[in-house]
Amino acid sequence: MEKTPQTEPRQSWTFSNDVNSEIRRAAATGIYDIRGGGAKRRVPHFDDLLFLGASMSRYPLEGYREKCETSVTLGTRFAKKPIELKIPVTIAGMSFGSLSGPAKEALGRGATMAGTSTTTGDGGMTEEERGHSEMLVYQYLPSRYGMNPDDLRRADAIEVVVGQGAKPGGGGMLLGQKITERVAGMRDLPEGIDQRSACRHPDWTGPDDLEIKILELREITNWEKPIYIKIGGARPYYDTALAVKAGADVIVLDGMQGGTAATQDVFIEHVGQPTLACIRPAVQALQDLGMHREVQLVVSGGIRTGADVAKALALGADAVSIGTAALVALGDNDPKWEAEYQKLGTTTGAYDDWHEGLDPAGITTQDPELMARLDPEAAGRRLRNYLNVLTLECQTLARACGHNHVHNLEPEDLCALTMEAAAMAQVPLAGTNWYPGKPGF
Amino acid sequence: MSTTLNMTEINLREVNSTLQDAAKAQANAAYVIENPRGSHAVACGLDGPLTVTVKGSTGYYCAGMNKEAAITVEGSAGPGVAENMMSGVVTIEGDASQYAGATGHGGLLNIKGNASSRCGISMKGIDIVVHGNIGHMSAFMAQKGNLVVLGDAGDALGDSLYEARLFVRGTVKSLGADCIEKEMRPEHIALLTELLEKAGADAKPEEFKRYGSARKLYNFNIDHADAY
């Protein structure tokens, strides 16, 4: 007898295996999932933009022979000593505590060799990073862990952190297993407790107060240091305008793909806007105030390649900042640790439980044995190489568009592959002269 | 012999750079600031022994991040007085606005009048003595140090407290999450005696109650979620 044909088992798109596994995990533990990194969902990104290149109406620069400048000066508005970078890529703030001491040293080494700055994070400044970073930006965070005026004065710039792209409106959590004696001592907390980083500053509440806070920081540092304000990609037009009003020299704008050491997965994936959607409104705010290029804009969140760098600059940024990519360059999520990732229930590329302190690559840990796996000199060289590649790629694209400085890249050099990207970047959909929302259509 | 800096004649930058240079010189000099007129960031970032007397009231962040200097405000102080202080003594003869002594690491902040909300927020080792009352959410997430209040405390005292010690003589409107009353042992009486003496406060240590962390929220436990 012939068998009755049957349909293949059909998985639900709404209740996928991934979704169901999270429901089972939540049911078993009663607590939300905490992880590191940025948004993993697919969002419109720089991949959805293309450069047009030179043609009959533009002439290119010779790829290897003609000069294409990459230098950037940050902090020209008020600071007596602006920061001079050789390349338009900086290293984003990542805390000692979240990262090991050797990892911070490696970031400093790599950034310095490439001619750019690195940034502290929650928990204060370590000798490893100050000693190995020619240009070090000191983050001034809500928790003020490890905050002291001596470090403020020996920094090269100060970054007031209002928010970050992974969690605009949220604070942080460093779980007890990473609060070693040294980390606890720097943060004035007992060892082994879960350490909460506050979501807002303890002594100011809005842009009017922040203006006075910045006055105080400038008075304490003799008006020498550039003051950055870092904002998460929430309301980029108004947040940028208010940061200018509050007296920023530099605005750091971090989209939702920007990483964090640890927060709730639901927060990372459901709060904030994609980096691509944030740049044009921020640039528009600067232009409306007559401050574009006077107050520099640094964009972060999902920068991976020289093409990403070039596209961010073309949309109006002065520089970009990298965090996750820098960790990968150091050795994070390297396939050579696959067996150990498997033991932790994950796999290469997906490891994001940075808060647990068990990082096989020895980067997001305070465990001495794991930390010893990272050679800061070799890791620093890898970061230097990677930063050099980002810069060379960016230069290549700028020359192909006929520009002798990467800052001369402009929206006119771009088109978009999707309607969403066209709307967000406000550049024409490929093959058209139109983007959604374009005036006159 | 003191040097007078008159803020109707010189601006904030000149005042602060004069004081900062004098502090750095380690000469223990004395300065008087006249006509502060509520200016912000007066006498901030001093890094050395120096005596400063401010003749009048100040705005935000007076004596911010002070190290070693002795600063007296003969008036009231705006928000964030002595924020992130590292050492030294800051005395406010009048009242202090919100966030007094926020995130302070060390030294003594002596407020002769009242302090508003969030006094001692995130304090990290500073000693704060308030001769009057303090407002709501004081000592929020306070990590280390001592807060002494001769008067009453507002709502949610010591919410999400870590290891700071709170001593209140008057009433406490309510305690914040994980803050409880604790036993006053001899070592606390001795500590309080010393702090009251340093602050010139006329009170007996035995009149105070001590509050501190129950330490139940130190490591996240889903069974304690209702406490937040």
Interface residues (C-beta under 8 A of the other chain):
Chain A: T29 G30 I31 S143 R144 M147 N148 P149 D150 L152 M173 G176 R187 D188 L189 P190 G192 I193 D194 R196 A198 P202 D203 W204 D209 I212 K213 L215 E216 E219 I220 T221 N222 W223
Chain B: L12 R13 N16 S17 Q20 H40 A41 C44 G45 D47 G59 Y60 Y61 G64 M65 K67 P79 G80 E83 N84 M86 Y99 A102 T103 H105 R118 I121 S122 K124 G125 F140 M141 Q143 K144 S160 Y162 E163 Y218 N219 F220 I222
